[in-house]
Amino acid sequence: MLVQIHLLAAVTILGVLEQAYFFLQVIYARRAFGISPPKISGPPEFERIFRAQVNSSEYFPIFLALLWPAGLFFHQGVAAALGLLYLYARYCYFAGYRASSSERLAPIYFSSGVLWILLTVSALGILHFFLSHYVGLNILQLLTA
């Protein structure tokens, strides 16, 4: 069983570490700009870092909810590769947003595209499972015949 999920688990842990890095960046920015919690406003530099972290946190559950079904029902390697692409795009998003609000756009569009691909492969994998398990129709055998 662990052989079937080790890549997914590794990407999940990398994602958690990335989220922790983003959280730490907000803490450092709070100290640098003298902004104590619960305040969330301040200089534009702080607000961009804060928003980048919050936006990344909001998307993280969606990412995990798509990564695991894609890996379990479609292909672990494909899902893990897409997961790494997503995490890289999110890092680029964070770095871009930190520099300028306009530099966040390309990475956010790319990471959203990766999420749509994960959604598609998850749905295809689950559909294949349902068809083969409950209907007895194996799409892969039909395609290769």
N, C-alpha and C positions, 0 to 999 in steps of 0.2 A: 504494500500500500504506500509506503513512504517514497518508493521510487516514482510513483505516479504523481506526487505532489511536492517533491523537494525543490524544484525550480520555482513553483508558485510561492512556496514558503519563503524562499530566499528573496524574491522580488517584493513580497509583502514586508519583510524585515527592512529591506532597503528603503521602501516607501515610508515606513515608520521613522527610520533614521533621517530621511529627508525632511519629514514634518518636524522632527525635533530640531533640525538645523534651522528651519524657518522660524520656529518659536524662539530659538536663541537669538536670531537676528533682530527680532522685535524687542527682546529684553535689552540687547546691546544698544539699539536705537533709543529705547526709553531712557537709558542711562546717559547716552551721548547728548540727547536733546532735553534732558531734565523733565520728562513727562512721566508722572506717577500714575499707576492704575487707580481708578478705572478710566481715567481720561483716554480718549482715543483720537483727539485732535491735537494738532501742533503744526510745526513747519511741514511744507509739502514733502520734504524728504522722508520725514517720519511717517506721514500718512500713506505714502506709496508703499513703504516697507510693511506697514501694518495691514493695508488692504491686500497686498500680495500674499501675505501669510493667511489672512482670513479666507480669501478666495481659494487658495490651495487646500485649506482645511475643509471647506465646503464641498469640494470635488472629490476629496479622498475616499469617502464612503462609496460614492458612485464607482470610482475606479476599482475598489476592492470587490464590490458587488458584481462587477463585470469580469474582472481578472479570473476569479475562481471558477465560475461556470464555464468560461472559455477554455480554461485549462483542464477541467474535469470532463467536459462533454465534447470538446473539439480536439485540442491538442495542447499538451502542456508546454512544449517548446515554442510553439507559435504564440501562445498566450504570454509566456515569460518574455519573449522578445518584444512583443507589443508593450508589455508592462515596463520594460526598460526604456523603450522609446518614450512612453508617456512620462516616466520619471525624469528623463533628460529634458523633455519639452517643458515640464513644470519647473525644473531648475532654471532653464533659459527664460521662462516667463518671470520667475522671481527676480532674477538678475536684471532682466530688461525693465521690469516695473520699477525696480529700485533706482535705475538710472533715469528713466523718463516714462511717463504714462503711455506714450505712443509706442515705445519699444516692447510693450507687452503683447501687442496685437498678433504678430506672426506666431509666436510660441503658443498663445492661447488657441488660435485657430488650429494649429497642428495638433495640440494635445486633445482638442475636441474631436478632431478627425480620428485620432487613435481610439478614443472612447467609442466612437460610432463603429469602428472596425471591430473592437472587442464585443460590442453589442451584437453585431451581425454574426460573428463566429460563435458567440454564446447561443444565439437563437438557432443557428443552423445545427449546432451540436445537440442541443436539447430536442429539436425537431427530429433529427435523425434517431436519437434515443427513443423517443416516443413512437415513431413509426416502426422501428425495428422491434422494440420490446412489446408493444401493445397491438400492432397491426400485422407484424410479421413481414414488413416491407423493408428490405435493406437497400437503401438508395445507392450506397457505394457499390454493391454488387451489380445493380442495374446500370450504373454509369460505366463500369469496367467491362460489361458484357458486350 
